[in-house]
C-alpha cells in the first residue's frame, strides 16, 4: 500500500443512518403484521432495503495517491487503468477496465461533492484510460473548451460525434482518395483563362 496518500474517500454516514431507519420501519411493519398479515410484505421490503444500505455503508474506503489508488486493500496503479465507464452517479458505480482484460467494479456511496472530486481525480490521474468512450486527451481538451472561465459540473463531457467504425471508414476513404491522387489537386485544375 502506498504510504503517500493524497486523499481518502470514506462512505457517507447517511447510508448507515438510512439503514437503521429502514430496519426500524421493518420492525414496525412486522409488529403490524401480527394483526394484518399483509404488513409483512413491506416489512420484508424494508428489511431488504436496510441490508442493502448497510452493505453500501460498509464499502471500503478509497485512498488516492499520485502513483495509485486503493480500494480497501486492493491497489491499482494509474497505468493499469484502460477504461472508466460511469454507470450510476449516487452511489457512484464505475466499471473499470484494467490491463490484461481484468475488470473491477468500483462502488462509492459518498456525498455528491466527494463523488465529483473522486471522479475528477480518477479522470485526471488515469492518463492511459478512456472515459465513457472518450480518450484522455480529447476529454480534457473538450473540458477545457467547455469551461470558458465558468464553473461547470465535472460530469459534463462532449458527445462522441463519430463511432470508431465510422472513423475507420473515413480513414479508409481518405487513404483511397490519396492513393488515386484525387485529393488536394486544386493546383492542377487551374484554368488557363483564370488570370
Beta strands, then each sheet from edge to edge (+ up, - down):
strand 1: 5-9
strand 2: 62-65
strand 3: 68-71
strand 4: 74-77
strand 5: 81-88
strand 6: 92-98
strand 7: 103-108
strand 8: 130-131
strand 9: 134-135
sheet 1: 1+ 2- 3+ 4-
sheet 2: 7+ 6- 5+ 8+ 9-
end
